Amino acid sequence: MKIEKICILGGGTAGWMTAAGLAQKFAHTNMDIVLVESEQIGTVGVGEATLPHIRFFNNTLGIDEAEFMRATKATFKMGIEFRDWGRIGDRYIHPFGDYGKPINGVPFYHYWNRQRLDGDRTRLDDYSYPIIASELGRFRIPDTDLSKIESTFGYAYQFDSSLYAKFLRRFAEGKGVRRIEGKVVDVKTDPETGHVTTLQTETGKTIESELFIDCSGFRGILIEQTLKSGYEDWSEWLPCNRAIAIPTTSAGPLMPFTRATAHKAGWQWRIPLQHRTGNGIVYWNEHISDSEARDLLLSNIDGEALASPNQLYFQTGKRNVIWNKNVVAIGLSAGFLEPLESTSIYLIQEGITALLELFPDKYFRASDASEYNAKMNLYFERVRDFLLLHYIATERDDSPMWQYFRQMTLPDSLQEKLDAWNSRGHIIKYEFGAFLPPSWVAVMVGQGLLPARYDQRVDSMSDTELRATLAAMKTEVGIAAQNTSHHQAFLEQYGAAISKADA
Ligand SMILES: Cc1cc2nc3c(=O)[nH]c(=O)nc-3n(C[C@H](O)[C@H](O)[C@H](O)COP(=O)(O)OP(=O)(O)OC[C@H]3O[C@@H](n4cnc5c(N)ncnc54)[C@H](O)[C@@H]3O)c2cc1C
């Protein structure tokens, strides 16, 4: 009863990541993997910033990092800079890494918190190597010697997503995946089981399969249009519902971070790639018109526009059932949370990993699907809570959008996390989820949400010892960051820089 045929519908980032992941997994079997996509429909055309998890995905495929970076014109990313979130004029970086190093098994930020409550005003950021290196525009690969401050971070990439899909297509086709060009216009299901059996393209091709992966984007051709799986609307918590994207020429030194600047009815991204900069605005259309949003975006970009603005519409949330019968939705067809923390590609990756873990046979047991759905629900919910944190940990009330967040009743899961933090700076840890405690600390501290007490485990140190330890850490971070290469120089030295002709 082994599955021998898989059909992936859609060739965006989700489709080709899934094809590559499955092709690698089933390389030594006679699994027949087909991917159907339509050039006429195209892809969503955004999705340039990632989380460090993507490195594990690429590593599993055995991809050479420098080659992948040249092919996708990628830059390194050590975090996200947030501007105007806690208060207009504020800025902080959410680093992909830690603050200092743990002391006696207690996270470093607890020591900082005690010193802060004693009246010291040193920024927590000054103890974080990835933040200080980012601010200086520096980058290196993390040190493998864990005693060094240069080991205390991870990194991700900022890349051209259409080039990433092409790169993975070459990989997947090299492993035997067959691509079929065509617009799917009809889907047949089994009258008894309701399982999808065949797809029919506009030109009359019929594709028969056993397991179908729906990577058809927001359309959700199989999971929604065919199987009516339903959508859990999370607009109540994440009401931004439109975006406009525009690429521009590069301007200024190449920084190893994405920027997210808050506006009165949404926020704007800036993603530096090697050959251009990706920009876009995400907004809530109840409080700003499309033309006003476009003007706001265009008045805040550096560099020349390289294309006309691309308008996108979305509703945050997720499918009620992500694996339904013999269809598993991966990518935008499974759900979408706005791109504030670059989480969509990460969710695609979790979708692929969970599918491989729970890979079905032709019986399609309900227990596999329900475990998959429970897992994916958790991943989505945890991302939702983390995104929402950015909108509620703020003093801003200068527009109807910010006032809306002030009166909101939060999901219990987020409220519990906030209560633990507010009382003594404790972060409740999750078993699953993208964001580890330092990420939560970054946003809470960065946006001015500071605990009333400190964790008494740090009382093992005297005041003098505490001051000396923190001062030494700040110096160590500063020196290490100053000794790190500039981002552009590192790309060249690493063999990841694109040629002048490709720039
Ligand atoms: C404004 C915005 C910004 C974003 N920024 C980020 C970011 O920085 N980081 C991040 O991780 N993610 C980001 N995302 C999400 C990211 O773009 C997507 O998760 C990613 O591109 C995957 O999309 P997809 O492959 O699911 O869908 P799509 O790219 O839409 O691909 C759908 C595929 O299905 C095919 N298809 C559809 N219908 C048919 C049919 N009838 N017949 C045949 N083929 C069909 C299409 O041709 C296409 O190949 C962003 C999304 C938005 C909206």
The ligand as an ORCA input file, in Angstrom:
! r2SCAN-3c Opt
* xyz 0 1
  C       3.300     40.988      0.614
  C       3.972     39.689      0.887
  C       5.294     39.672      1.321
  C       5.933     38.463      1.632
  N       7.204     38.464      2.127
  C       7.745     37.299      2.562
  C       9.030     37.251      3.135
  O       9.749     38.245      3.213
  N       9.486     36.056      3.581
  C       8.752     34.920      3.486
  O       9.180     33.875      3.969
  N       7.570     34.936      2.877
  C       7.037     36.078      2.422
  N       5.829     36.070      1.810
  C       5.175     34.809      1.532
  C       5.837     34.148      0.328
  O       5.757     35.012     -0.786
  C       5.135     32.847      0.001
  O       5.016     32.074      1.147
  C       5.946     32.052     -0.985
  O       6.221     32.817     -2.110
  C       5.214     30.807     -1.384
  O       4.149     31.079     -2.212
  P       3.420     29.848     -2.875
  O       4.428     29.041     -3.614
  O       2.595     29.187     -1.846
  O       2.412     30.553     -3.896
  P       2.655     31.234     -5.325
  O       3.960     31.911     -5.425
  O       1.444     32.062     -5.571
  O       2.675     30.036     -6.337
  C       1.491     29.393     -6.748
  C       1.806     28.458     -7.891
  O       0.624     27.754     -8.236
  C       0.441     27.826     -9.633
  N      -0.986     27.729     -9.927
  C      -2.014     28.387     -9.333
  N      -3.173     28.034     -9.907
  C      -2.869     27.125    -10.873
  C      -3.629     26.405    -11.819
  N      -4.962     26.526    -11.923
  N      -2.988     25.571    -12.655
  C      -1.646     25.425    -12.606
  N      -0.872     26.090    -11.726
  C      -1.489     26.933    -10.889
  C       1.048     29.155    -10.034
  O       1.368     29.198    -11.396
  C       2.280     29.159     -9.154
  O       3.301     28.403     -9.761
  C       5.209     37.258      1.460
  C       3.921     37.275      0.960
  C       3.289     38.472      0.679
  C       1.887     38.459      0.165
*
